[in-house]
Amino acid sequence: MARGLERLLAVGICGLCTTTLWAHPGHGETDPTSPLHAAEPIHLLPVAALAVVACAVFLLVRKLVVKRSSARQR
Ligand SMILES: [Zn+2]
């Protein structure tokens, strides 16, 4: 379980790194070298999607842990 969680975190961190390392011209209205370019929707949407998935996984893992610990106490 913990090993799977570590892998999931590694994948999430890699996903965040790749979206921040995209350096390319050709879209949006801001200068690609400007820090504000990271606020373009094409860059924010993957981060938002990743945050939603991370929250869902966190809640699911927490629910499983609570369920297991309450089953052990019986
Ligand atoms: Zn861009």
N, CA, C, O and the ligand as a Tripos MOL2 file, in Angstrom:
@<TRIPOS>MOLECULE
protein
  297   295    75     0     0
PROTEIN
NO_CHARGES

@<TRIPOS>ATOM
      1 N           0.8330   -1.2050    0.0000 N.3       1 MET1
      2 CA          0.0000    0.0000    0.0000 C.3       1 MET1
      3 C           0.8670    1.2550    0.0000 C.2       1 MET1
      4 O           0.6580    2.1650   -0.8030 O.2       1 MET1
      5 N           1.8720    1.2970    0.9360 N.am      2 ALA2
      6 CA          2.7320    2.4740    1.0120 C.3       2 ALA2
      7 C           3.5820    2.6010   -0.2460 C.2       2 ALA2
      8 O           3.8590    3.7070   -0.7090 O.2       2 ALA2
      9 N           3.9930    1.4590   -0.7970 N.am      3 ARG3
     10 CA          4.8140    1.4890   -2.0120 C.3       3 ARG3
     11 C           4.0000    2.0460   -3.1780 C.2       3 ARG3
     12 O           4.5150    2.8270   -3.9780 O.2       3 ARG3
     13 N           2.7460    1.6500   -3.2760 N.am      4 GLY4
     14 CA          1.8880    2.1750   -4.3320 C.3       4 GLY4
     15 C           1.6870    3.6690   -4.1740 C.2       4 GLY4
     16 O           1.6410    4.4050   -5.1600 O.2       4 GLY4
     17 N           1.5680    4.1130   -2.9370 N.am      5 LEU5
     18 CA          1.3930    5.5440   -2.6650 C.3       5 LEU5
     19 C           2.6370    6.3240   -3.0680 C.2       5 LEU5
     20 O           2.5420    7.4210   -3.6180 O.2       5 LEU5
     21 N           3.8080    5.7470   -2.7890 N.am      6 GLU6
     22 CA          5.0680    6.4040   -3.1960 C.3       6 GLU6
     23 C           5.1340    6.5450   -4.7100 C.2       6 GLU6
     24 O           5.5330    7.5890   -5.2260 O.2       6 GLU6
     25 N           4.7450    5.4960   -5.4160 N.am      7 ARG7
     26 CA          4.7530    5.5600   -6.8870 C.3       7 ARG7
     27 C           3.7870    6.6220   -7.3820 C.2       7 ARG7
     28 O           4.0950    7.3720   -8.3090 O.2       7 ARG7
     29 N           2.6200    6.6820   -6.7620 N.am      8 LEU8
     30 CA          1.6150    7.6630   -7.1660 C.3       8 LEU8
     31 C           2.1370    9.0870   -6.9430 C.2       8 LEU8
     32 O           1.9340    9.9620   -7.7850 O.2       8 LEU8
     33 N           2.8060    9.3180   -5.8130 N.am      9 LEU9
     34 CA          3.3810   10.6340   -5.5380 C.3       9 LEU9
     35 C           4.4700   10.9710   -6.5490 C.2       9 LEU9
     36 O           4.5660   12.1100   -7.0060 O.2       9 LEU9
     37 N           5.2970    9.9730   -6.9020 N.am     10 ALA10
     38 CA          6.3750   10.2060   -7.8780 C.3      10 ALA10
     39 C           5.7800   10.6010   -9.2240 C.2      10 ALA10
     40 O           6.2730   11.5180   -9.8800 O.2      10 ALA10
     41 N           4.7260    9.9110   -9.6340 N.am     11 VAL11
     42 CA          4.0790   10.2360  -10.9080 C.3      11 VAL11
     43 C           3.4940   11.6470  -10.8420 C.2      11 VAL11
     44 O           3.5940   12.4060  -11.8060 O.2      11 VAL11
     45 N           2.8860   11.9990   -9.7130 N.am     12 GLY12
     46 CA          2.3050   13.3280   -9.5640 C.3      12 GLY12
     47 C           3.3590   14.4180   -9.6280 C.2      12 GLY12
     48 O           3.1570   15.4500  -10.2690 O.2      12 GLY12
     49 N           4.4870   14.1890   -8.9620 N.am     13 ILE13
     50 CA          5.5650   15.1870   -8.9680 C.3      13 ILE13
     51 C           6.1300   15.3340  -10.3770 C.2      13 ILE13
     52 O           6.4040   16.4480  -10.8240 O.2      13 ILE13
     53 N           6.3040   14.2190  -11.0760 N.am     14 CYS14
     54 CA          6.8090   14.2780  -12.4630 C.3      14 CYS14
     55 C           5.8150   15.0480  -13.3400 C.2      14 CYS14
     56 O           6.2200   15.8230  -14.2060 O.2      14 CYS14
     57 N           4.5270   14.8350  -13.1140 N.am     15 GLY15
     58 CA          3.5190   15.5520  -13.8910 C.3      15 GLY15
     59 C           3.6080   17.0480  -13.6680 C.2      15 GLY15
     60 O           3.4870   17.8300  -14.6110 O.2      15 GLY15
     61 N           3.8190   17.4520  -12.4190 N.am     16 LEU16
     62 CA          3.9510   18.8850  -12.1260 C.3      16 LEU16
     63 C           5.2030   19.4630  -12.7710 C.2      16 LEU16
     64 O           5.1710   20.5730  -13.3020 O.2      16 LEU16
     65 N           6.3120   18.7150  -12.7280 N.am     17 CYS17
     66 CA          7.5630   19.2020  -13.3010 C.3      17 CYS17
     67 C           7.4230   19.3990  -14.8070 C.2      17 CYS17
     68 O           7.8610   20.4210  -15.3360 O.2      17 CYS17
     69 N           6.8280   18.4500  -15.4960 N.am     18 THR18
     70 CA          6.7740   18.5550  -16.9520 C.3      18 THR18
     71 C           5.9090   19.7360  -17.3810 C.2      18 THR18
     72 O           6.2230   20.3900  -18.3750 O.2      18 THR18
     73 N           4.8330   20.0240  -16.6610 N.am     19 THR19
     74 CA          4.0010   21.1510  -17.0760 C.3      19 THR19
     75 C           4.7060   22.4780  -16.8250 C.2      19 THR19
     76 O           4.4960   23.4390  -17.5640 O.2      19 THR19
     77 N           5.5430   22.5410  -15.7840 N.am     20 THR20
     78 CA          6.2480   23.7960  -15.5280 C.3      20 THR20
     79 C           7.4610   23.9570  -16.4340 C.2      20 THR20
     80 O           7.9520   25.0710  -16.6200 O.2      20 THR20
     81 N           7.9460   22.8620  -16.9960 N.am     21 LEU21
     82 CA          9.1240   22.9420  -17.8620 C.3      21 LEU21
     83 C           8.7650   23.1580  -19.3280 C.2      21 LEU21
     84 O           9.6570   23.3060  -20.1640 O.2      21 LEU21
     85 N           7.4820   23.1770  -19.6500 N.am     22 TRP22
     86 CA          7.1040   23.4500  -21.0380 C.3      22 TRP22
     87 C           7.5650   24.8590  -21.3830 C.2      22 TRP22
     88 O           7.0840   25.8240  -20.7880 O.2      22 TRP22
     89 N           8.4690   24.9950  -22.3140 N.am     23 ALA23
     90 CA          8.9200   26.3120  -22.7440 C.3      23 ALA23
     91 C           8.7270   26.3610  -24.2520 C.2      23 ALA23
     92 O           9.5030   25.7680  -25.0020 O.2      23 ALA23
     93 N           7.7130   27.0530  -24.6890 N.am     24 HIS24
     94 CA          7.3930   27.0500  -26.1120 C.3      24 HIS24
     95 C           6.6200   28.3020  -26.4720 C.2      24 HIS24
     96 O           5.8180   28.7870  -25.6740 O.2      24 HIS24
     97 N           6.8450   28.8200  -27.6370 N.am     25 PRO25
     98 CA          6.0180   29.9170  -28.1260 C.3      25 PRO25
     99 C           4.7880   29.3300  -28.8210 C.2      25 PRO25
    100 O           4.6750   28.1120  -28.9530 O.2      25 PRO25
    101 N           3.8880   30.1720  -29.2550 N.am     26 GLY26
    102 CA          2.8430   29.7000  -30.1480 C.3      26 GLY26
    103 C           1.4590   29.5860  -29.5630 C.2      26 GLY26
    104 O           0.5750   29.0480  -30.2300 O.2      26 GLY26
    105 N           1.2120   30.0620  -28.3500 N.am     27 HIS27
    106 CA         -0.1510   30.0680  -27.8370 C.3      27 HIS27
    107 C          -0.2940   31.1380  -26.7730 C.2      27 HIS27
    108 O           0.6980   31.6320  -26.2380 O.2      27 HIS27
    109 N          -1.5130   31.4880  -26.4760 N.am     28 GLY28
    110 CA         -1.7820   32.4440  -25.4110 C.3      28 GLY28
    111 C          -1.4710   33.8710  -25.8120 C.2      28 GLY28
    112 O          -1.0780   34.1500  -26.9450 O.2      28 GLY28
    113 N          -1.6570   34.7670  -24.8560 N.am     29 GLU29
    114 CA         -1.4650   36.1840  -25.1110 C.3      29 GLU29
    115 C          -0.2910   36.7680  -24.3370 C.2      29 GLU29
    116 O           0.0430   37.9400  -24.5140 O.2      29 GLU29
    117 N           0.3460   35.9620  -23.4730 N.am     30 THR30
    118 CA          1.4730   36.4670  -22.6910 C.3      30 THR30
    119 C           2.7830   36.0220  -23.3150 C.2      30 THR30
    120 O           2.8340   35.0520  -24.0720 O.2      30 THR30
    121 N           3.8480   36.7550  -22.9820 N.am     31 ASP31
    122 CA          5.1900   36.4140  -23.4490 C.3      31 ASP31
    123 C           5.6020   35.0680  -22.8470 C.2      31 ASP31
    124 O           5.5070   34.8960  -21.6320 O.2      31 ASP31
    125 N           6.0590   34.1030  -23.6670 N.am     32 PRO32
    126 CA          6.4150   32.7790  -23.1330 C.3      32 PRO32
    127 C           7.5100   32.8050  -22.0750 C.2      32 PRO32
    128 O           7.6190   31.8740  -21.2770 O.2      32 PRO32
    129 N           8.3260   33.8650  -22.0560 N.am     33 THR33
    130 CA          9.3880   33.9390  -21.0450 C.3      33 THR33
    131 C           8.9130   34.6070  -19.7630 C.2      33 THR33
    132 O           9.6350   34.6210  -18.7660 O.2      33 THR33
    133 N           7.6990   35.1610  -19.7820 N.am     34 SER34
    134 CA          7.1590   35.8380  -18.6070 C.3      34 SER34
    135 C           6.6320   34.8200  -17.5970 C.2      34 SER34
    136 O           6.0700   33.7970  -17.9880 O.2      34 SER34
    137 N           6.8080   35.0900  -16.3110 N.am     35 PRO35
    138 CA          6.2310   34.1930  -15.2960 C.3      35 PRO35
    139 C           4.7090   34.1180  -15.4010 C.2      35 PRO35
    140 O           4.1080   33.1140  -15.0170 O.2      35 PRO35
    141 N           4.0870   35.1710  -15.9170 N.am     36 LEU36
    142 CA          2.6220   35.1680  -16.0620 C.3      36 LEU36
    143 C           2.1570   34.1480  -17.0890 C.2      36 LEU36
    144 O           0.9880   33.7620  -17.0950 O.2      36 LEU36
    145 N           3.0660   33.7070  -17.9630 N.am     37 HIS37
    146 CA          2.6910   32.7030  -18.9640 C.3      37 HIS37
    147 C           2.2150   31.4140  -18.2920 C.2      37 HIS37
    148 O           1.3940   30.6880  -18.8510 O.2      37 HIS37
    149 N           2.7290   31.1300  -17.0920 N.am     38 ALA38
    150 CA          2.3110   29.9240  -16.3620 C.3      38 ALA38
    151 C           0.8490   30.0000  -15.9530 C.2      38 ALA38
    152 O           0.2470   28.9820  -15.6120 O.2      38 ALA38
    153 N           0.2640   31.2130  -15.9840 N.am     39 ALA39
    154 CA         -1.1430   31.3740  -15.6180 C.3      39 ALA39
    155 C          -2.0750   31.1830  -16.8080 C.2      39 ALA39
    156 O          -3.2900   31.3130  -16.6630 O.2      39 ALA39
    157 N          -1.5240   30.8760  -17.9840 N.am     40 GLU40
    158 CA         -2.3790   30.5860  -19.1410 C.3      40 GLU40
    159 C          -3.1770   29.3130  -18.8510 C.2      40 GLU40
    160 O          -2.6580   28.3810  -18.2360 O.2      40 GLU40
    161 N          -4.4410   29.2730  -19.2950 N.am     41 PRO41
    162 CA         -5.2670   28.1030  -19.0080 C.3      41 PRO41
    163 C          -4.6600   26.7800  -19.4590 C.2      41 PRO41
    164 O          -4.8460   25.7560  -18.8000 O.2      41 PRO41
    165 N          -3.9360   26.7920  -20.5800 N.am     42 ILE42
    166 CA         -3.3620   25.5250  -21.0570 C.3      42 ILE42
    167 C          -2.3320   24.9740  -20.0730 C.2      42 ILE42
    168 O          -2.0820   23.7690  -20.0510 O.2      42 ILE42
    169 N          -1.7300   25.8460  -19.2560 N.am     43 HIS43
    170 CA         -0.7810   25.3860  -18.2520 C.3      43 HIS43
    171 C          -1.4510   25.1380  -16.9130 C.2      43 HIS43
    172 O          -0.9960   24.2860  -16.1510 O.2      43 HIS43
    173 N          -2.5090   25.8540  -16.6110 N.am     44 LEU44
    174 CA         -3.1660   25.6830  -15.3120 C.3      44 LEU44
    175 C          -4.0770   24.4600  -15.2820 C.2      44 LEU44
    176 O          -4.2180   23.8330  -14.2330 O.2      44 LEU44
    177 N          -4.6910   24.1100  -16.3940 N.am     45 LEU45
    178 CA         -5.6430   22.9980  -16.4020 C.3      45 LEU45
    179 C          -5.0060   21.6620  -15.9970 C.2      45 LEU45
    180 O          -5.5980   20.9380  -15.1960 O.2      45 LEU45
    181 N          -3.8130   21.3030  -16.5240 N.am     46 PRO46
    182 CA         -3.2170   20.0380  -16.0560 C.3      46 PRO46
    183 C          -2.9100   20.0580  -14.5590 C.2      46 PRO46
    184 O          -3.0700   19.0470  -13.8750 O.2      46 PRO46
    185 N          -2.4720   21.2050  -14.0540 N.am     47 VAL47
    186 CA         -2.1720   21.3100  -12.6230 C.3      47 VAL47
    187 C          -3.4600   21.1590  -11.8170 C.2      47 VAL47
    188 O          -3.4830   20.4700  -10.7970 O.2      47 VAL47
    189 N          -4.5440   21.8150  -12.2870 N.am     48 ALA48
    190 CA         -5.8280   21.7020  -11.5910 C.3      48 ALA48
    191 C          -6.3350   20.2620  -11.6360 C.2      48 ALA48
    192 O          -6.8470   19.7520  -10.6390 O.2      48 ALA48
    193 N          -6.1930   19.6070  -12.7900 N.am     49 ALA49
    194 CA         -6.6310   18.2140  -12.9090 C.3      49 ALA49
    195 C          -5.8230   17.3220  -11.9740 C.2      49 ALA49
    196 O          -6.3720   16.4270  -11.3310 O.2      49 ALA49
    197 N          -4.5300   17.5690  -11.9010 N.am     50 LEU50
    198 CA         -3.6670   16.7870  -11.0170 C.3      50 LEU50
    199 C          -4.0520   17.0180   -9.5540 C.2      50 LEU50
    200 O          -4.0410   16.0830   -8.7530 O.2      50 LEU50
    201 N          -4.3900   18.2540   -9.2070 N.am     51 ALA51
    202 CA         -4.7920   18.5620   -7.8280 C.3      51 ALA51
    203 C          -6.0860   17.8300   -7.4740 C.2      51 ALA51
    204 O          -6.2280   17.3140   -6.3650 O.2      51 ALA51
    205 N          -7.0280   17.7870   -8.4170 N.am     52 VAL52
    206 CA         -8.2940   17.0910   -8.1730 C.3      52 VAL52
    207 C          -8.0340   15.5970   -7.9700 C.2      52 VAL52
    208 O          -8.5920   14.9880   -7.0570 O.2      52 VAL52
    209 N          -7.1900   15.0080   -8.8190 N.am     53 VAL53
    210 CA         -6.8660   13.5840   -8.6920 C.3      53 VAL53
    211 C          -6.1480   13.3280   -7.3660 C.2      53 VAL53
    212 O          -6.4360   12.3410   -6.6890 O.2      53 VAL53
    213 N          -5.2150   14.2080   -6.9910 N.am     54 ALA54
    214 CA         -4.4780   14.0360   -5.7350 C.3      54 ALA54
    215 C          -5.4270   14.0990   -4.5390 C.2      54 ALA54
    216 O          -5.2970   13.3110   -3.6030 O.2      54 ALA54
    217 N          -6.3850   15.0360   -4.5660 N.am     55 CYS55
    218 CA         -7.3650   15.1320   -3.4750 C.3      55 CYS55
    219 C          -8.2210   13.8770   -3.4170 C.2      55 CYS55
    220 O          -8.4910   13.3590   -2.3330 O.2      55 CYS55
    221 N          -8.6480   13.3840   -4.5750 N.am     56 ALA56
    222 CA         -9.4840   12.1820   -4.6090 C.3      56 ALA56
    223 C          -8.7200   10.9850   -4.0460 C.2      56 ALA56
    224 O          -9.2730   10.2010   -3.2740 O.2      56 ALA56
    225 N          -7.4450   10.8420   -4.4340 N.am     57 VAL57
    226 CA         -6.6310    9.7320   -3.9390 C.3      57 VAL57
    227 C          -6.4230    9.8710   -2.4360 C.2      57 VAL57
    228 O          -6.5080    8.8870   -1.7010 O.2      57 VAL57
    229 N          -6.1510   11.0920   -1.9770 N.am     58 PHE58
    230 CA         -5.9480   11.3180   -0.5440 C.3      58 PHE58
    231 C          -7.1970   10.9170    0.2450 C.2      58 PHE58
    232 O          -7.1010   10.2210    1.2550 O.2      58 PHE58
    233 N          -8.3720   11.3620   -0.2230 N.am     59 LEU59
    234 CA         -9.6140   11.0410    0.4810 C.3      59 LEU59
    235 C          -9.8830    9.5430    0.4580 C.2      59 LEU59
    236 O         -10.3430    8.9770    1.4500 O.2      59 LEU59
    237 N          -9.5950    8.8960   -0.6780 N.am     60 LEU60
    238 CA         -9.8070    7.4540   -0.7930 C.3      60 LEU60
    239 C          -8.8860    6.6890    0.1560 C.2      60 LEU60
    240 O          -9.3250    5.7640    0.8390 O.2      60 LEU60
    241 N          -7.6030    7.0780    0.2010 N.am     61 VAL61
    242 CA         -6.6460    6.4120    1.0870 C.3      61 VAL61
    243 C          -7.0470    6.6320    2.5360 C.2      61 VAL61
    244 O          -7.0030    5.7010    3.3400 O.2      61 VAL61
    245 N          -7.4390    7.8560    2.8760 N.am     62 ARG62
    246 CA         -7.8560    8.1450    4.2550 C.3      62 ARG62
    247 C          -9.0670    7.3080    4.6410 C.2      62 ARG62
    248 O          -9.1400    6.7880    5.7550 O.2      62 ARG62
    249 N         -10.0120    7.1790    3.7230 N.am     63 LYS63
    250 CA        -11.2130    6.3860    3.9860 C.3      63 LYS63
    251 C         -10.8450    4.9230    4.2220 C.2      63 LYS63
    252 O         -11.3860    4.2790    5.1210 O.2      63 LYS63
    253 N          -9.9090    4.3920    3.3990 N.am     64 LEU64
    254 CA         -9.4820    3.0040    3.5680 C.3      64 LEU64
    255 C          -8.7670    2.8010    4.8920 C.2      64 LEU64
    256 O          -8.9760    1.7860    5.5560 O.2      64 LEU64
    257 N          -7.9200    3.7560    5.2910 N.am     65 VAL65
    258 CA         -7.1850    3.6420    6.5510 C.3      65 VAL65
    259 C          -8.1570    3.6610    7.7210 C.2      65 VAL65
    260 O          -8.0160    2.8630    8.6470 O.2      65 VAL65
    261 N          -9.1330    4.5500    7.6980 N.am     66 VAL66
    262 CA        -10.1220    4.6270    8.7740 C.3      66 VAL66
    263 C         -10.9320    3.3420    8.8370 C.2      66 VAL66
    264 O         -11.2160    2.8190    9.9150 O.2      66 VAL66
    265 N         -11.2960    2.8430    7.6620 N.am     67 LYS67
    266 CA        -12.0890    1.5930    7.6050 C.3      67 LYS67
    267 C         -11.2940    0.4270    8.1820 C.2      67 LYS67
    268 O         -11.8370   -0.3920    8.9240 O.2      67 LYS67
    269 N          -9.9850    0.3500    7.8360 N.am     68 ARG68
    270 CA         -9.1400   -0.7250    8.3580 C.3      68 ARG68
    271 C          -8.9590   -0.6280    9.8540 C.2      68 ARG68
    272 O          -9.0610   -1.6300   10.5620 O.2      68 ARG68
    273 N          -8.6880    0.5830   10.3450 N.am     69 SER69
    274 CA         -8.4360    0.7110   11.7900 C.3      69 SER69
    275 C          -9.6970    0.4380   12.5900 C.2      69 SER69
    276 O          -9.6160   -0.1060   13.6920 O.2      69 SER69
    277 N         -10.8600    0.8010   12.0630 N.am     70 SER70
    278 CA        -12.1010    0.5010   12.7980 C.3      70 SER70
    279 C         -12.4150   -0.9930   12.7320 C.2      70 SER70
    280 O         -13.0260   -1.5320   13.6540 O.2      70 SER70
    281 N         -12.0080   -1.6690   11.6590 N.am     71 ALA71
    282 CA        -12.2220   -3.1150   11.5680 C.3      71 ALA71
    283 C         -11.3090   -3.8580   12.5320 C.2      71 ALA71
    284 O         -11.6910   -4.9090   13.0480 O.2      71 ALA71
    285 N         -10.1050   -3.3350   12.7900 N.am     72 ARG72
    286 CA         -9.1750   -3.9810   13.7150 C.3      72 ARG72
    287 C          -9.6410   -3.8540   15.1510 C.2      72 ARG72
    288 O          -9.3910   -4.7480   15.9600 O.2      72 ARG72
    289 N         -10.3120   -2.7640   15.4860 N.am     73 GLN73
    290 CA        -10.7310   -2.5320   16.8690 C.3      73 GLN73
    291 C         -11.9000   -3.4280   17.2700 C.2      73 GLN73
    292 O         -12.1990   -3.5640   18.4560 O.2      73 GLN73
    293 N         -12.5560   -4.0350   16.2950 N.am     74 ARG74
    294 CA        -13.7030   -4.9110   16.6480 C.3      74 ARG74
    295 C         -13.2430   -6.2620   17.1560 C.2      74 ARG74
    296 O         -14.0700   -7.1090   17.4930 O.2      74 ARG74
    297 ZN          2.9630   27.8610  -22.8000 Zn       75 ZN75
@<TRIPOS>BOND
     1     1     2 1
     2     2     3 1
     3     3     4 2
     4     3     5 am
     5     5     6 1
     6     6     7 1
     7     7     8 2
     8     7     9 am
     9     9    10 1
    10    10    11 1
    11    11    12 2
    12    11    13 am
    13    13    14 1
    14    14    15 1
    15    15    16 2
    16    15    17 am
    17    17    18 1
    18    18    19 1
    19    19    20 2
    20    19    21 am
    21    21    22 1
    22    22    23 1
    23    23    24 2
    24    23    25 am
    25    25    26 1
    26    26    27 1
    27    27    28 2
    28    27    29 am
    29    29    30 1
    30    30    31 1
    31    31    32 2
    32    31    33 am
    33    33    34 1
    34    34    35 1
    35    35    36 2
    36    35    37 am
    37    37    38 1
    38    38    39 1
    39    39    40 2
    40    39    41 am
    41    41    42 1
    42    42    43 1
    43    43    44 2
    44    43    45 am
    45    45    46 1
    46    46    47 1
    47    47    48 2
    48    47    49 am
    49    49    50 1
    50    50    51 1
    51    51    52 2
    52    51    53 am
    53    53    54 1
    54    54    55 1
    55    55    56 2
    56    55    57 am
    57    57    58 1
    58    58    59 1
    59    59    60 2
    60    59    61 am
    61    61    62 1
    62    62    63 1
    63    63    64 2
    64    63    65 am
    65    65    66 1
    66    66    67 1
    67    67    68 2
    68    67    69 am
    69    69    70 1
    70    70    71 1
    71    71    72 2
    72    71    73 am
    73    73    74 1
    74    74    75 1
    75    75    76 2
    76    75    77 am
    77    77    78 1
    78    78    79 1
    79    79    80 2
    80    79    81 am
    81    81    82 1
    82    82    83 1
    83    83    84 2
    84    83    85 am
    85    85    86 1
    86    86    87 1
    87    87    88 2
    88    87    89 am
    89    89    90 1
    90    90    91 1
    91    91    92 2
    92    91    93 am
    93    93    94 1
    94    94    95 1
    95    95    96 2
    96    95    97 am
    97    97    98 1
    98    98    99 1
    99    99   100 2
   100    99   101 am
   101   101   102 1
   102   102   103 1
   103   103   104 2
   104   103   105 am
   105   105   106 1
   106   106   107 1
   107   107   108 2
   108   107   109 am
   109   109   110 1
   110   110   111 1
   111   111   112 2
   112   111   113 am
   113   113   114 1
   114   114   115 1
   115   115   116 2
   116   115   117 am
   117   117   118 1
   118   118   119 1
   119   119   120 2
   120   119   121 am
   121   121   122 1
   122   122   123 1
   123   123   124 2
   124   123   125 am
   125   125   126 1
   126   126   127 1
   127   127   128 2
   128   127   129 am
   129   129   130 1
   130   130   131 1
   131   131   132 2
   132   131   133 am
   133   133   134 1
   134   134   135 1
   135   135   136 2
   136   135   137 am
   137   137   138 1
   138   138   139 1
   139   139   140 2
   140   139   141 am
   141   141   142 1
   142   142   143 1
   143   143   144 2
   144   143   145 am
   145   145   146 1
   146   146   147 1
   147   147   148 2
   148   147   149 am
   149   149   150 1
   150   150   151 1
   151   151   152 2
   152   151   153 am
   153   153   154 1
   154   154   155 1
   155   155   156 2
   156   155   157 am
   157   157   158 1
   158   158   159 1
   159   159   160 2
   160   159   161 am
   161   161   162 1
   162   162   163 1
   163   163   164 2
   164   163   165 am
   165   165   166 1
   166   166   167 1
   167   167   168 2
   168   167   169 am
   169   169   170 1
   170   170   171 1
   171   171   172 2
   172   171   173 am
   173   173   174 1
   174   174   175 1
   175   175   176 2
   176   175   177 am
   177   177   178 1
   178   178   179 1
   179   179   180 2
   180   179   181 am
   181   181   182 1
   182   182   183 1
   183   183   184 2
   184   183   185 am
   185   185   186 1
   186   186   187 1
   187   187   188 2
   188   187   189 am
   189   189   190 1
   190   190   191 1
   191   191   192 2
   192   191   193 am
   193   193   194 1
   194   194   195 1
   195   195   196 2
   196   195   197 am
   197   197   198 1
   198   198   199 1
   199   199   200 2
   200   199   201 am
   201   201   202 1
   202   202   203 1
   203   203   204 2
   204   203   205 am
   205   205   206 1
   206   206   207 1
   207   207   208 2
   208   207   209 am
   209   209   210 1
   210   210   211 1
   211   211   212 2
   212   211   213 am
   213   213   214 1
   214   214   215 1
   215   215   216 2
   216   215   217 am
   217   217   218 1
   218   218   219 1
   219   219   220 2
   220   219   221 am
   221   221   222 1
   222   222   223 1
   223   223   224 2
   224   223   225 am
   225   225   226 1
   226   226   227 1
   227   227   228 2
   228   227   229 am
   229   229   230 1
   230   230   231 1
   231   231   232 2
   232   231   233 am
   233   233   234 1
   234   234   235 1
   235   235   236 2
   236   235   237 am
   237   237   238 1
   238   238   239 1
   239   239   240 2
   240   239   241 am
   241   241   242 1
   242   242   243 1
   243   243   244 2
   244   243   245 am
   245   245   246 1
   246   246   247 1
   247   247   248 2
   248   247   249 am
   249   249   250 1
   250   250   251 1
   251   251   252 2
   252   251   253 am
   253   253   254 1
   254   254   255 1
   255   255   256 2
   256   255   257 am
   257   257   258 1
   258   258   259 1
   259   259   260 2
   260   259   261 am
   261   261   262 1
   262   262   263 1
   263   263   264 2
   264   263   265 am
   265   265   266 1
   266   266   267 1
   267   267   268 2
   268   267   269 am
   269   269   270 1
   270   270   271 1
   271   271   272 2
   272   271   273 am
   273   273   274 1
   274   274   275 1
   275   275   276 2
   276   275   277 am
   277   277   278 1
   278   278   279 1
   279   279   280 2
   280   279   281 am
   281   281   282 1
   282   282   283 1
   283   283   284 2
   284   283   285 am
   285   285   286 1
   286   286   287 1
   287   287   288 2
   288   287   289 am
   289   289   290 1
   290   290   291 1
   291   291   292 2
   292   291   293 am
   293   293   294 1
   294   294   295 1
   295   295   296 2
@<TRIPOS>SUBSTRUCTURE
     1 MET1         2 RESIDUE 1 A MET
     2 ALA2         6 RESIDUE 1 A ALA
     3 ARG3        10 RESIDUE 1 A ARG
     4 GLY4        14 RESIDUE 1 A GLY
     5 LEU5        18 RESIDUE 1 A LEU
     6 GLU6        22 RESIDUE 1 A GLU
     7 ARG7        26 RESIDUE 1 A ARG
     8 LEU8        30 RESIDUE 1 A LEU
     9 LEU9        34 RESIDUE 1 A LEU
    10 ALA10       38 RESIDUE 1 A ALA
    11 VAL11       42 RESIDUE 1 A VAL
    12 GLY12       46 RESIDUE 1 A GLY
    13 ILE13       50 RESIDUE 1 A ILE
    14 CYS14       54 RESIDUE 1 A CYS
    15 GLY15       58 RESIDUE 1 A GLY
    16 LEU16       62 RESIDUE 1 A LEU
    17 CYS17       66 RESIDUE 1 A CYS
    18 THR18       70 RESIDUE 1 A THR
    19 THR19       74 RESIDUE 1 A THR
    20 THR20       78 RESIDUE 1 A THR
    21 LEU21       82 RESIDUE 1 A LEU
    22 TRP22       86 RESIDUE 1 A TRP
    23 ALA23       90 RESIDUE 1 A ALA
    24 HIS24       94 RESIDUE 1 A HIS
    25 PRO25       98 RESIDUE 1 A PRO
    26 GLY26      102 RESIDUE 1 A GLY
    27 HIS27      106 RESIDUE 1 A HIS
    28 GLY28      110 RESIDUE 1 A GLY
    29 GLU29      114 RESIDUE 1 A GLU
    30 THR30      118 RESIDUE 1 A THR
    31 ASP31      122 RESIDUE 1 A ASP
    32 PRO32      126 RESIDUE 1 A PRO
    33 THR33      130 RESIDUE 1 A THR
    34 SER34      134 RESIDUE 1 A SER
    35 PRO35      138 RESIDUE 1 A PRO
    36 LEU36      142 RESIDUE 1 A LEU
    37 HIS37      146 RESIDUE 1 A HIS
    38 ALA38      150 RESIDUE 1 A ALA
    39 ALA39      154 RESIDUE 1 A ALA
    40 GLU40      158 RESIDUE 1 A GLU
    41 PRO41      162 RESIDUE 1 A PRO
    42 ILE42      166 RESIDUE 1 A ILE
    43 HIS43      170 RESIDUE 1 A HIS
    44 LEU44      174 RESIDUE 1 A LEU
    45 LEU45      178 RESIDUE 1 A LEU
    46 PRO46      182 RESIDUE 1 A PRO
    47 VAL47      186 RESIDUE 1 A VAL
    48 ALA48      190 RESIDUE 1 A ALA
    49 ALA49      194 RESIDUE 1 A ALA
    50 LEU50      198 RESIDUE 1 A LEU
    51 ALA51      202 RESIDUE 1 A ALA
    52 VAL52      206 RESIDUE 1 A VAL
    53 VAL53      210 RESIDUE 1 A VAL
    54 ALA54      214 RESIDUE 1 A ALA
    55 CYS55      218 RESIDUE 1 A CYS
    56 ALA56      222 RESIDUE 1 A ALA
    57 VAL57      226 RESIDUE 1 A VAL
    58 PHE58      230 RESIDUE 1 A PHE
    59 LEU59      234 RESIDUE 1 A LEU
    60 LEU60      238 RESIDUE 1 A LEU
    61 VAL61      242 RESIDUE 1 A VAL
    62 ARG62      246 RESIDUE 1 A ARG
    63 LYS63      250 RESIDUE 1 A LYS
    64 LEU64      254 RESIDUE 1 A LEU
    65 VAL65      258 RESIDUE 1 A VAL
    66 VAL66      262 RESIDUE 1 A VAL
    67 LYS67      266 RESIDUE 1 A LYS
    68 ARG68      270 RESIDUE 1 A ARG
    69 SER69      274 RESIDUE 1 A SER
    70 SER70      278 RESIDUE 1 A SER
    71 ALA71      282 RESIDUE 1 A ALA
    72 ARG72      286 RESIDUE 1 A ARG
    73 GLN73      290 RESIDUE 1 A GLN
    74 ARG74      294 RESIDUE 1 A ARG
    75 ZN75       297 GROUP 0 **** ****
